[in-house]
Amino acid sequence: MGKEVSSGVVIQMQDYSIHDGDGVRTTIFLAGCGLRCQWCANPESWTKKPKLAFYAHKCSQCHSCEPVCPQSLKPSSNEFDLSDCTLCGACVSVCPEKALELACSDTDVESVMQKIRRDELFFRHTGGGVTFSGGEPFLQHQFLRQLMAGCEQLGVSVWVETCGFFNWKQCQDLMSGIEHVFFDIKHMDEQVHEQVTGQSNRTILDNARKMHELGVPMTIRVPLITEVNLDDDNLRATAEFIREYLSGSTIELLPYHELGKAKYMAFRMDEVFHSFTTPTPEQVEKAYDVFSGYQIRRYMG
């Protein structure tokens, strides 16, 4: 299992999530991901390094951030040089408009568990629990292992959202503690998958098969991007894979959106932003019809 750790890097802990599993859930986003999906809505999750975001549209130019900066920088300026920033977060704590945000912070296990314990009442009344997401949560498998053990002690349900790109041997023992997995499949063609995510899909598809063999309940999530994977050949190939190797799994289609565009600008990552076309509701329903034709049920969360 490897050496245990008592802390990890958390992007965010989100209350009252209703789209990440049964009931009301607390979603814990863990930093780090081996994929670089061109449509990713959370680019701050790619690495574990802290990152400072500046949302210019929220800034009132009150300049409260300037006197507290130990480097005498101007975080609210478009000319702000991140190379001189120590990422101490002082500016974030004083910004009245929440225009500054520090993503990815070292967090110990007990801090996360305190958050989970505070939300227990909601879990009990709604049949909810905790969902670990990312990034790719399995990349921090040692941290995740300790958090899952804490949830087990509390009797709290654990769901996981994964892109499937992780080392199976490091994570296999975690599967028995997971109630349900949302598993992303982006594209069935290996070459196309590598072009749009930076990695082959072999590890991902292998991990999906292994999870299913262990009996982990799964919902396959497909991010629908018009220019990438909405074609009939790919949809049918995905459906055939699910029918053959992941029988009993449900399907959830996630239409592309540009809600993450502001993050690319705020984190000064606009040079890697890609824009795609959002599928129409009719296209989404037609895609669902393909899976229905293979007797694959739609996930009804």
ZADO-1210 file (C-alpha; in nm, 4 decimals, padded with zeros to 6 digits):
<atoms>
<atom x="00.0000" y="00.0000" z="00.0000" code="MET" pos="1"/>
<atom x="00.2977" y="00.2310" z="00.0349" code="GLY" pos="2"/>
<atom x="00.3924" y="00.4741" z="00.3051" code="LYS" pos="3"/>
<atom x="00.0974" y="00.6382" z="00.4766" code="GLU" pos="4"/>
<atom x="00.0647" y="01.0151" z="00.4842" code="VAL" pos="5"/>
<atom x="-00.1446" y="01.2392" z="00.7045" code="SER" pos="6"/>
<atom x="-00.2103" y="01.5203" z="00.4586" code="SER" pos="7"/>
<atom x="-00.2803" y="01.5869" z="00.0933" code="GLY" pos="8"/>
<atom x="-00.3577" y="01.8650" z="-00.1509" code="VAL" pos="9"/>
<atom x="-00.7227" y="01.9693" z="-00.1629" code="VAL" pos="10"/>
<atom x="-00.8642" y="02.1989" z="-00.4299" code="ILE" pos="11"/>
<atom x="-01.1994" y="02.2569" z="-00.2640" code="GLN" pos="12"/>
<atom x="-01.4524" y="02.1056" z="-00.0237" code="MET" pos="13"/>
<atom x="-01.8024" y="02.1662" z="-00.1586" code="GLN" pos="14"/>
<atom x="-02.1156" y="02.1537" z="00.0567" code="ASP" pos="15"/>
<atom x="-02.4626" y="02.0409" z="-00.0434" code="TYR" pos="16"/>
<atom x="-02.3696" y="01.8695" z="-00.3701" code="SER" pos="17"/>
<atom x="-02.6735" y="01.7108" z="-00.5345" code="ILE" pos="18"/>
<atom x="-02.5210" y="01.6026" z="-00.8674" code="HIS" pos="19"/>
<atom x="-02.2363" y="01.3871" z="-00.7343" code="ASP" pos="20"/>
<atom x="-02.4300" y="01.0860" z="-00.6094" code="GLY" pos="21"/>
<atom x="-02.7273" y="00.9907" z="-00.3953" code="ASP" pos="22"/>
<atom x="-02.8710" y="01.2411" z="-00.1494" code="GLY" pos="23"/>
<atom x="-02.6938" y="01.5535" z="-00.0293" code="VAL" pos="24"/>
<atom x="-02.3187" y="01.5050" z="-00.0455" code="ARG" pos="25"/>
<atom x="-01.9963" y="01.6785" z="00.0441" code="THR" pos="26"/>
<atom x="-01.7602" y="01.6672" z="-00.2523" code="THR" pos="27"/>
<atom x="-01.3885" y="01.6698" z="-00.1762" code="ILE" pos="28"/>
<atom x="-01.1816" y="01.7727" z="-00.4783" code="PHE" pos="29"/>
<atom x="-00.8266" y="01.6347" z="-00.4672" code="LEU" pos="30"/>
<atom x="-00.5565" y="01.7974" z="-00.6799" code="ALA" pos="31"/>
<atom x="-00.3555" y="01.6362" z="-00.9553" code="GLY" pos="32"/>
<atom x="-00.4505" y="01.4768" z="-01.2875" code="CYS" pos="33"/>
<atom x="-00.2501" y="01.2951" z="-01.5534" code="GLY" pos="34"/>
<atom x="-00.4829" y="01.3992" z="-01.8356" code="LEU" pos="35"/>
<atom x="-00.4959" y="01.7358" z="-02.0107" code="ARG" pos="36"/>
<atom x="-00.8424" y="01.7249" z="-02.1620" code="CYS" pos="37"/>
<atom x="-00.8883" y="02.0131" z="-02.4028" code="GLN" pos="38"/>
<atom x="-01.2380" y="02.0823" z="-02.2657" code="TRP" pos="39"/>
<atom x="-01.1448" y="02.0609" z="-01.8956" code="CYS" pos="40"/>
<atom x="-01.3504" y="02.2996" z="-01.6821" code="ALA" pos="41"/>
<atom x="-01.1104" y="02.2804" z="-01.3860" code="ASN" pos="42"/>
<atom x="-00.7559" y="02.3440" z="-01.5114" code="PRO" pos="43"/>
<atom x="-00.6450" y="02.4414" z="-01.1608" code="GLU" pos="44"/>
<atom x="-00.6818" y="02.0724" z="-01.0716" code="SER" pos="45"/>
<atom x="-00.4070" y="01.9506" z="-01.3058" code="TRP" pos="46"/>
<atom x="-00.1180" y="01.9866" z="-01.0615" code="THR" pos="47"/>
<atom x="-00.0830" y="01.9938" z="-00.6835" code="LYS" pos="48"/>
<atom x="00.0930" y="02.3298" z="-00.6840" code="LYS" pos="49"/>
<atom x="-00.0963" y="02.6204" z="-00.5213" code="PRO" pos="50"/>
<atom x="-00.2336" y="02.8700" z="-00.7725" code="LYS" pos="51"/>
<atom x="-00.3647" y="03.2235" z="-00.7353" code="LEU" pos="52"/>
<atom x="-00.6637" y="03.3273" z="-00.9445" code="ALA" pos="53"/>
<atom x="-00.7785" y="03.6817" z="-01.0146" code="PHE" pos="54"/>
<atom x="-01.1380" y="03.7278" z="-01.1352" code="TYR" pos="55"/>
<atom x="-01.1210" y="04.0748" z="-01.2859" code="ALA" pos="56"/>
<atom x="-01.4992" y="04.1072" z="-01.3269" code="HIS" pos="57"/>
<atom x="-01.5430" y="04.0803" z="-00.9492" code="LYS" pos="58"/>
<atom x="-01.2724" y="04.3311" z="-00.8577" code="CYS" pos="59"/>
<atom x="-01.3901" y="04.6714" z="-00.7281" code="SER" pos="60"/>
<atom x="-01.0360" y="04.8143" z="-00.7369" code="GLN" pos="61"/>
<atom x="-01.0458" y="04.8835" z="-00.3631" code="CYS" pos="62"/>
<atom x="-00.6761" y="04.7849" z="-00.3461" code="HIS" pos="63"/>
<atom x="-00.7199" y="04.6141" z="-00.0077" code="SER" pos="64"/>
<atom x="-00.4928" y="04.3379" z="-00.1335" code="CYS" pos="65"/>
<atom x="-00.1895" y="04.5592" z="-00.1857" code="GLU" pos="66"/>
<atom x="-00.0821" y="04.6615" z="00.1672" code="PRO" pos="67"/>
<atom x="-00.1025" y="04.3031" z="00.2984" code="VAL" pos="68"/>
<atom x="00.1221" y="04.1553" z="00.0294" code="CYS" pos="69"/>
<atom x="00.4640" y="04.0711" z="00.1809" code="PRO" pos="70"/>
<atom x="00.6176" y="04.1081" z="-00.1651" code="GLN" pos="71"/>
<atom x="00.4636" y="04.4544" z="-00.2210" code="SER" pos="72"/>
<atom x="00.2839" y="04.3253" z="-00.5291" code="LEU" pos="73"/>
<atom x="-00.0459" y="04.4363" z="-00.6794" code="LYS" pos="74"/>
<atom x="-00.2533" y="04.1174" z="-00.7116" code="PRO" pos="75"/>
<atom x="-00.5490" y="04.2987" z="-00.8702" code="SER" pos="76"/>
<atom x="-00.3412" y="04.4385" z="-01.1543" code="SER" pos="77"/>
<atom x="-00.3362" y="04.2819" z="-01.4990" code="ASN" pos="78"/>
<atom x="00.0400" y="04.3327" z="-01.4892" code="GLU" pos="79"/>
<atom x="00.0705" y="04.1223" z="-01.1725" code="PHE" pos="80"/>
<atom x="00.3762" y="03.8965" z="-01.2040" code="ASP" pos="81"/>
<atom x="00.3062" y="03.5544" z="-01.0543" code="LEU" pos="82"/>
<atom x="00.6753" y="03.4669" z="-01.0581" code="SER" pos="83"/>
<atom x="00.7288" y="03.6945" z="-00.7573" code="ASP" pos="84"/>
<atom x="00.4232" y="03.5683" z="-00.5670" code="CYS" pos="85"/>
<atom x="00.4847" y="03.3428" z="-00.2650" code="THR" pos="86"/>
<atom x="00.1223" y="03.2185" z="-00.2705" code="LEU" pos="87"/>
<atom x="00.0805" y="03.3008" z="00.0969" code="CYS" pos="88"/>
<atom x="-00.2893" y="03.3835" z="00.0501" code="GLY" pos="89"/>
<atom x="-00.2831" y="03.7094" z="00.2461" code="ALA" pos="90"/>
<atom x="-00.4495" y="03.8979" z="-00.0378" code="CYS" pos="91"/>
<atom x="-00.7241" y="03.6357" z="-00.0664" code="VAL" pos="92"/>
<atom x="-00.8239" y="03.6716" z="00.2976" code="SER" pos="93"/>
<atom x="-00.8822" y="04.0481" z="00.2746" code="VAL" pos="94"/>
<atom x="-01.0552" y="04.0737" z="-00.0650" code="CYS" pos="95"/>
<atom x="-01.4158" y="04.1844" z="00.0063" code="PRO" pos="96"/>
<atom x="-01.5393" y="04.0875" z="-00.3417" code="GLU" pos="97"/>
<atom x="-01.3847" y="03.7377" z="-00.3486" code="LYS" pos="98"/>
<atom x="-01.2010" y="03.8374" z="-00.6653" code="ALA" pos="99"/>
<atom x="-00.8882" y="03.6540" z="-00.5518" code="LEU" pos="100"/>
<atom x="-00.8814" y="03.2791" z="-00.4945" code="GLU" pos="101"/>
<atom x="-00.6084" y="03.0417" z="-00.3859" code="LEU" pos="102"/>
<atom x="-00.6559" y="02.6909" z="-00.5224" code="ALA" pos="103"/>
<atom x="-00.4828" y="02.3740" z="-00.4035" code="CYS" pos="104"/>
<atom x="-00.3781" y="02.3820" z="-00.0398" code="SER" pos="105"/>
<atom x="-00.2044" y="02.1304" z="00.1844" code="ASP" pos="106"/>
<atom x="-00.4744" y="01.9903" z="00.4112" code="THR" pos="107"/>
<atom x="-00.4417" y="01.7318" z="00.6864" code="ASP" pos="108"/>
<atom x="-00.6738" y="01.4357" z="00.7248" code="VAL" pos="109"/>
<atom x="-00.8311" y="01.5668" z="01.0443" code="GLU" pos="110"/>
<atom x="-00.9324" y="01.8967" z="00.8800" code="SER" pos="111"/>
<atom x="-01.1184" y="01.7083" z="00.6081" code="VAL" pos="112"/>
<atom x="-01.2777" y="01.4738" z="00.8610" code="MET" pos="113"/>
<atom x="-01.3957" y="01.7695" z="01.0705" code="GLN" pos="114"/>
<atom x="-01.5748" y="01.8988" z="00.7627" code="LYS" pos="115"/>
<atom x="-01.7311" y="01.5586" z="00.6977" code="ILE" pos="116"/>
<atom x="-01.8453" y="01.5228" z="01.0587" code="ARG" pos="117"/>
<atom x="-02.0143" y="01.8640" z="01.0441" code="ARG" pos="118"/>
<atom x="-02.2157" y="01.7485" z="00.7432" code="ASP" pos="119"/>
<atom x="-02.3136" y="01.4067" z="00.8833" code="GLU" pos="120"/>
<atom x="-02.6662" y="01.5161" z="00.9719" code="LEU" pos="121"/>
<atom x="-02.7416" y="01.5994" z="00.6075" code="PHE" pos="122"/>
<atom x="-02.6095" y="01.2601" z="00.5003" code="PHE" pos="123"/>
<atom x="-02.8313" y="01.0770" z="00.7484" code="ARG" pos="124"/>
<atom x="-03.1491" y="01.2584" z="00.6470" code="HIS" pos="125"/>
<atom x="-03.0971" y="01.2381" z="00.2692" code="THR" pos="126"/>
<atom x="-02.9100" y="00.9128" z="00.2141" code="GLY" pos="127"/>
<atom x="-02.6065" y="01.1128" z="00.1071" code="GLY" pos="128"/>
<atom x="-02.2396" y="01.0972" z="00.1924" code="GLY" pos="129"/>
<atom x="-01.8990" y="01.1972" z="00.0621" code="VAL" pos="130"/>
<atom x="-01.7857" y="01.2027" z="-00.3004" code="THR" pos="131"/>
<atom x="-01.4145" y="01.2215" z="-00.3762" code="PHE" pos="132"/>
<atom x="-01.3423" y="01.3982" z="-00.7027" code="SER" pos="133"/>
<atom x="-01.0575" y="01.5875" z="-00.8644" code="GLY" pos="134"/>
<atom x="-00.8439" y="01.6216" z="-01.0522" code="GLY" pos="135"/>
<atom x="-00.7981" y="01.2502" z="-01.0228" code="GLU" pos="136"/>
<atom x="-00.8522" y="01.1415" z="-00.6605" code="PRO" pos="137"/>
<atom x="-00.6732" y="00.8080" z="-00.7014" code="PHE" pos="138"/>
<atom x="-00.3458" y="00.9918" z="-00.7707" code="LEU" pos="139"/>
<atom x="-00.3434" y="01.0799" z="-00.4002" code="GLN" pos="140"/>
<atom x="-00.4212" y="00.7210" z="-00.3046" code="HIS" pos="141"/>
<atom x="-00.2450" y="00.7328" z="00.0343" code="GLN" pos="142"/>
<atom x="-00.4369" y="01.0427" z="00.1418" code="PHE" pos="143"/>
<atom x="-00.7581" y="00.9018" z="-00.0056" code="LEU" pos="144"/>
<atom x="-00.7047" y="00.5744" z="00.1815" code="ARG" pos="145"/>
<atom x="-00.6956" y="00.7552" z="00.5162" code="GLN" pos="146"/>
<atom x="-00.9995" y="00.9672" z="00.4344" code="LEU" pos="147"/>
<atom x="-01.1963" y="00.6618" z="00.3270" code="MET" pos="148"/>
<atom x="-01.1001" y="00.4852" z="00.6501" code="ALA" pos="149"/>
<atom x="-01.2348" y="00.7834" z="00.8429" code="GLY" pos="150"/>
<atom x="-01.5600" y="00.7703" z="00.6470" code="CYS" pos="151"/>
<atom x="-01.5911" y="00.3990" z="00.7162" code="GLU" pos="152"/>
<atom x="-01.5560" y="00.4600" z="01.0900" code="GLN" pos="153"/>
<atom x="-01.8405" y="00.7114" z="01.0703" code="LEU" pos="154"/>
<atom x="-02.0546" y="00.4881" z="00.8521" code="GLY" pos="155"/>
<atom x="-02.0531" y="00.7514" z="00.5768" code="VAL" pos="156"/>
<atom x="-02.1172" y="00.6495" z="00.2155" code="SER" pos="157"/>
<atom x="-01.8228" y="00.6982" z="-00.0234" code="VAL" pos="158"/>
<atom x="-01.8597" y="00.7629" z="-00.3961" code="TRP" pos="159"/>
<atom x="-01.5707" y="00.8467" z="-00.6304" code="VAL" pos="160"/>
<atom x="-01.5461" y="01.0414" z="-00.9567" code="GLU" pos="161"/>
<atom x="-01.2504" y="00.9259" z="-01.1674" code="THR" pos="162"/>
<atom x="-01.1032" y="00.9793" z="-01.5119" code="CYS" pos="163"/>
<atom x="-00.9647" y="00.6261" z="-01.4843" code="GLY" pos="164"/>
<atom x="-00.6019" y="00.7256" z="-01.5429" code="PHE" pos="165"/>
<atom x="-00.4222" y="00.5885" z="-01.2368" code="PHE" pos="166"/>
<atom x="-00.2013" y="00.3018" z="-01.1191" code="ASN" pos="167"/>
<atom x="-00.4280" y="00.0058" z="-01.0476" code="TRP" pos="168"/>
<atom x="-00.1860" y="-00.1777" z="-00.8168" code="LYS" pos="169"/>
<atom x="-00.1618" y="00.1257" z="-00.5899" code="GLN" pos="170"/>
<atom x="-00.5393" y="00.1605" z="-00.5626" code="CYS" pos="171"/>
<atom x="-00.6920" y="-00.1860" z="-00.5924" code="GLN" pos="172"/>
<atom x="-00.7416" y="-00.2236" z="-00.2166" code="ASP" pos="173"/>
<atom x="-00.9549" y="00.0929" z="-00.2102" code="LEU" pos="174"/>
<atom x="-01.2277" y="-00.0516" z="-00.4301" code="MET" pos="175"/>
<atom x="-01.3982" y="-00.2506" z="-00.1548" code="SER" pos="176"/>
<atom x="-01.4760" y="00.0702" z="00.0346" code="GLY" pos="177"/>
<atom x="-01.6436" y="00.2483" z="-00.2573" code="ILE" pos="178"/>
<atom x="-02.0217" y="00.2407" z="-00.2871" code="GLU" pos="179"/>
<atom x="-02.0348" y="00.3764" z="-00.6438" code="HIS" pos="180"/>
<atom x="-01.7991" y="00.5149" z="-00.9083" code="VAL" pos="181"/>
<atom x="-01.8572" y="00.7761" z="-01.1762" code="PHE" pos="182"/>
<atom x="-01.6081" y="00.6652" z="-01.4423" code="PHE" pos="183"/>
<atom x="-01.5246" y="00.8920" z="-01.7369" code="ASP" pos="184"/>
<atom x="-01.4772" y="00.7490" z="-02.0844" code="ILE" pos="185"/>
<atom x="-01.3798" y="01.0270" z="-02.3245" code="LYS" pos="186"/>
<atom x="-01.3202" y="00.8416" z="-02.6517" code="HIS" pos="187"/>
<atom x="-01.2819" y="00.4819" z="-02.7676" code="MET" pos="188"/>
<atom x="-01.0242" y="00.5503" z="-03.0387" code="ASP" pos="189"/>
<atom x="-00.6780" y="00.5434" z="-02.8814" code="GLU" pos="190"/>
<atom x="-00.5217" y="00.7894" z="-03.1251" code="GLN" pos="191"/>
<atom x="-00.8013" y="01.0453" z="-03.0935" code="VAL" pos="192"/>
<atom x="-00.8002" y="01.0037" z="-02.7154" code="HIS" pos="193"/>
<atom x="-00.4304" y="01.0832" z="-02.7026" code="GLU" pos="194"/>
<atom x="-00.4774" y="01.3883" z="-02.9251" code="GLN" pos="195"/>
<atom x="-00.7456" y="01.5437" z="-02.7046" code="VAL" pos="196"/>
<atom x="-00.6290" y="01.4345" z="-02.3571" code="THR" pos="197"/>
<atom x="-00.2542" y="01.3881" z="-02.3940" code="GLY" pos="198"/>
<atom x="-00.2696" y="01.0186" z="-02.2991" code="GLN" pos="199"/>
<atom x="-00.3665" y="00.6815" z="-02.4448" code="SER" pos="200"/>
<atom x="-00.6960" y="00.5316" z="-02.3265" code="ASN" pos="201"/>
<atom x="-00.5502" y="00.1840" z="-02.2638" code="ARG" pos="202"/>
<atom x="-00.4941" y="00.2269" z="-01.8896" code="THR" pos="203"/>
<atom x="-00.8361" y="00.3876" z="-01.8521" code="ILE" pos="204"/>
<atom x="-01.0260" y="00.1081" z="-02.0254" code="LEU" pos="205"/>
<atom x="-00.8247" y="-00.1574" z="-01.8403" code="ASP" pos="206"/>
<atom x="-00.9065" y="00.0051" z="-01.5065" code="ASN" pos="207"/>
<atom x="-01.2748" y="00.0205" z="-01.5976" code="ALA" pos="208"/>
<atom x="-01.2766" y="-00.3535" z="-01.6686" code="ARG" pos="209"/>
<atom x="-01.0924" y="-00.4311" z="-01.3450" code="LYS" pos="210"/>
<atom x="-01.3326" y="-00.2216" z="-01.1377" code="MET" pos="211"/>
<atom x="-01.6284" y="-00.4011" z="-01.2879" code="HIS" pos="212"/>
<atom x="-01.4683" y="-00.7407" z="-01.2249" code="GLU" pos="213"/>
<atom x="-01.4446" y="-00.6493" z="-00.8552" code="LEU" pos="214"/>
<atom x="-01.8141" y="-00.5669" z="-00.8514" code="GLY" pos="215"/>
<atom x="-01.7882" y="-00.1907" z="-00.7997" code="VAL" pos="216"/>
<atom x="-02.1198" y="-00.0313" z="-00.9099" code="PRO" pos="217"/>
<atom x="-02.0438" y="00.2101" z="-01.1939" code="MET" pos="218"/>
<atom x="-02.1938" y="00.4956" z="-01.3877" code="THR" pos="219"/>
<atom x="-02.0069" y="00.5695" z="-01.7083" code="ILE" pos="220"/>
<atom x="-01.9846" y="00.9392" z="-01.7782" code="ARG" pos="221"/>
<atom x="-01.9174" y="01.0625" z="-02.1290" code="VAL" pos="222"/>
<atom x="-01.8404" y="01.4324" z="-02.1759" code="PRO" pos="223"/>
<atom x="-02.0197" y="01.5106" z="-02.5019" code="LEU" pos="224"/>
<atom x="-01.8145" y="01.7384" z="-02.7264" code="ILE" pos="225"/>
<atom x="-01.9539" y="01.7979" z="-03.0743" code="THR" pos="226"/>
<atom x="-01.6189" y="01.8094" z="-03.2545" code="GLU" pos="227"/>
<atom x="-01.4626" y="01.5231" z="-03.0565" code="VAL" pos="228"/>
<atom x="-01.6849" y="01.2290" z="-02.9672" code="ASN" pos="229"/>
<atom x="-02.0457" y="01.2905" z="-03.0695" code="LEU" pos="230"/>
<atom x="-02.0148" y="01.0888" z="-03.3905" code="ASP" pos="231"/>
<atom x="-02.2211" y="00.7730" z="-03.4207" code="ASP" pos="232"/>
<atom x="-01.9180" y="00.5439" z="-03.4579" code="ASP" pos="233"/>
<atom x="-01.7692" y="00.6522" z="-03.1256" code="ASN" pos="234"/>
<atom x="-02.1007" y="00.6407" z="-02.9407" code="LEU" pos="235"/>
<atom x="-02.1651" y="00.2871" z="-03.0637" code="ARG" pos="236"/>
<atom x="-01.8098" y="00.1776" z="-02.9808" code="ALA" pos="237"/>
<atom x="-01.8559" y="00.3140" z="-02.6284" code="THR" pos="238"/>
<atom x="-02.1896" y="00.1381" z="-02.5911" code="ALA" pos="239"/>
<atom x="-02.0426" y="-00.1901" z="-02.7169" code="GLU" pos="240"/>
<atom x="-01.7575" y="-00.1642" z="-02.4661" code="PHE" pos="241"/>
<atom x="-02.0007" y="-00.1046" z="-02.1797" code="ILE" pos="242"/>
<atom x="-02.2266" y="-00.3906" z="-02.2875" code="ARG" pos="243"/>
<atom x="-01.9362" y="-00.6346" z="-02.3220" code="GLU" pos="244"/>
<atom x="-01.7171" y="-00.5413" z="-02.0250" code="TYR" pos="245"/>
<atom x="-01.9227" y="-00.3231" z="-01.7875" code="LEU" pos="246"/>
<atom x="-02.2647" y="-00.4860" z="-01.7951" code="SER" pos="247"/>
<atom x="-02.5146" y="-00.3372" z="-01.5539" code="GLY" pos="248"/>
<atom x="-02.3458" y="00.0033" z="-01.5536" code="SER" pos="249"/>
<atom x="-02.5567" y="00.3107" z="-01.6167" code="THR" pos="250"/>
<atom x="-02.4699" y="00.5986" z="-01.8516" code="ILE" pos="251"/>
<atom x="-02.4620" y="00.9737" z="-01.7951" code="GLU" pos="252"/>
<atom x="-02.3881" y="01.2154" z="-02.0787" code="LEU" pos="253"/>
<atom x="-02.2361" y="01.5507" z="-01.9853" code="LEU" pos="254"/>
<atom x="-02.2757" y="01.8114" z="-02.2626" code="PRO" pos="255"/>
<atom x="-01.9773" y="02.0416" z="-02.3118" code="TYR" pos="256"/>
<atom x="-02.0062" y="02.3900" z="-02.1633" code="HIS" pos="257"/>
<atom x="-01.7776" y="02.6910" z="-02.1344" code="GLU" pos="258"/>
<atom x="-01.8334" y="02.7643" z="-01.7659" code="LEU" pos="259"/>
<atom x="-01.4654" y="02.6936" z="-01.7077" code="GLY" pos="260"/>
<atom x="-01.3485" y="02.9647" z="-01.9481" code="LYS" pos="261"/>
<atom x="-01.3359" y="03.2247" z="-01.6700" code="ALA" pos="262"/>
<atom x="-01.0999" y="02.9988" z="-01.4755" code="LYS" pos="263"/>
<atom x="-00.8507" y="02.9842" z="-01.7608" code="TYR" pos="264"/>
<atom x="-00.8443" y="03.3631" z="-01.7648" code="MET" pos="265"/>
<atom x="-00.8323" y="03.3957" z="-01.3856" code="ALA" pos="266"/>
<atom x="-00.5475" y="03.1467" z="-01.3456" code="PHE" pos="267"/>
<atom x="-00.3659" y="03.3039" z="-01.6427" code="ARG" pos="268"/>
<atom x="-00.3925" y="02.9838" z="-01.8447" code="MET" pos="269"/>
<atom x="-00.5838" y="03.1289" z="-02.1399" code="ASP" pos="270"/>
<atom x="-00.3149" y="03.0138" z="-02.3840" code="GLU" pos="271"/>
<atom x="-00.4262" y="02.6514" z="-02.3330" code="VAL" pos="272"/>
<atom x="-00.8015" y="02.7172" z="-02.3488" code="PHE" pos="273"/>
<atom x="-00.9896" y="02.5394" z="-02.6282" code="HIS" pos="274"/>
<atom x="-01.3410" y="02.6253" z="-02.7399" code="SER" pos="275"/>
<atom x="-01.5867" y="02.3670" z="-02.8683" code="PHE" pos="276"/>
<atom x="-01.9523" y="02.3557" z="-02.9696" code="THR" pos="277"/>
<atom x="-02.2118" y="02.2648" z="-02.7082" code="THR" pos="278"/>
<atom x="-02.4379" y="01.9800" z="-02.8258" code="PRO" pos="279"/>
<atom x="-02.8042" y="02.0680" z="-02.8654" code="THR" pos="280"/>
<atom x="-03.0614" y="01.8981" z="-02.6387" code="PRO" pos="281"/>
<atom x="-03.1753" y="01.7032" z="-02.9450" code="GLU" pos="282"/>
<atom x="-02.8216" y="01.5756" z="-03.0063" code="GLN" pos="283"/>
<atom x="-02.7901" y="01.4702" z="-02.6427" code="VAL" pos="284"/>
<atom x="-03.1174" y="01.2767" z="-02.6544" code="GLU" pos="285"/>
<atom x="-03.0144" y="01.1124" z="-02.9799" code="LYS" pos="286"/>
<atom x="-02.6904" y="01.0029" z="-02.8122" code="ALA" pos="287"/>
<atom x="-02.8875" y="00.8591" z="-02.5205" code="TYR" pos="288"/>
<atom x="-03.0966" y="00.6675" z="-02.7749" code="ASP" pos="289"/>
<atom x="-02.7808" y="00.4972" z="-02.9004" code="VAL" pos="290"/>
<atom x="-02.7048" y="00.3643" z="-02.5515" code="PHE" pos="291"/>
<atom x="-03.0669" y="00.2702" z="-02.4963" code="SER" pos="292"/>
<atom x="-03.0440" y="00.0558" z="-02.8080" code="GLY" pos="293"/>
<atom x="-02.7755" y="-00.1461" z="-02.6293" code="TYR" pos="294"/>
<atom x="-02.9979" y="-00.1828" z="-02.3185" code="GLN" pos="295"/>
<atom x="-02.7800" y="00.0580" z="-02.1191" code="ILE" pos="296"/>
<atom x="-02.9887" y="00.2513" z="-01.8704" code="ARG" pos="297"/>
<atom x="-02.9590" y="00.6250" z="-01.8154" code="ARG" pos="298"/>
<atom x="-02.8263" y="00.7279" z="-01.4732" code="TYR" pos="299"/>
<atom x="-03.1034" y="00.9000" z="-01.2802" code="MET" pos="300"/>
<atom x="-02.9290" y="01.0820" z="-00.9958" code="GLY" pos="301"/>
</atoms>
